[in-house]
Amino acid sequence: MKWVLALLCAALIAGFVYWQRQGVKVSYVNGLPTYSALPNREYIFQRDCYLFTLDDRSSSWPYVGDRAVVASLPADVDPKHLSVNYPGGRLIDVVRTGSRFKLVSVRRDESRHGTSISFELLFLDEAERKYPRIDAYFIMDHTPEARGEAPSLLPAYAVERVKY
């Protein structure tokens, strides 16, 4: 009986270690000097995009992007593709050019595979959207991260809204 209990404890410890190694630590870095100026800026989409999920990459919110940034997405952004299964994930909505959104927070995901920064966006017409909050990971320029600088949204996808 003691051996069974010892094996059970060893299995639980091994499972916990495996879970910890595969986990992702999420922290919000809005207050860090590099990112403090980014939240609450408003942007406008410059091209049509999909809202989608991926089977092999989890996020708290749907991702936004098109085929230029995620090769498995359909070539043309069209609502008719929403009802078709696509390999590796699920298409859930279409975002049209001119849609306005606000950057609400900056999130850092740390795992044993590395660290990545992503923006959480909120559509300004959130009451009319089924998915008002989205993850902009795929429409970001991540190259500044290697220098310890804040990434930015790719200008081909979104530009900052200038308020007069």
Secondary structure as GFF3:
##gff-version 3
##sequence-region A 1 164
A	DSSP	alpha_helix	2	22	.	.	.	ID=ss1
A	DSSP	beta_strand	25	28	.	.	.	ID=ss2
A	DSSP	beta_strand	42	45	.	.	.	ID=ss3
A	DSSP	beta_strand	49	54	.	.	.	ID=ss4
A	DSSP	beta_strand	63	65	.	.	.	ID=ss5
A	DSSP	three_ten_helix	79	83	.	.	.	ID=ss6
A	DSSP	beta_strand	89	95	.	.	.	ID=ss7
A	DSSP	beta_strand	100	111	.	.	.	ID=ss8
A	DSSP	beta_strand	114	123	.	.	.	ID=ss9
A	DSSP	three_ten_helix	126	128	.	.	.	ID=ss10
A	DSSP	beta_strand	133	135	.	.	.	ID=ss11
A	DSSP	three_ten_helix	137	139	.	.	.	ID=ss12
A	DSSP	beta_strand	140	141	.	.	.	ID=ss13
A	DSSP	three_ten_helix	143	147	.	.	.	ID=ss14
A	DSSP	beta_strand	152	153	.	.	.	ID=ss15
A	DSSP	beta_strand	158	160	.	.	.	ID=ss16
###
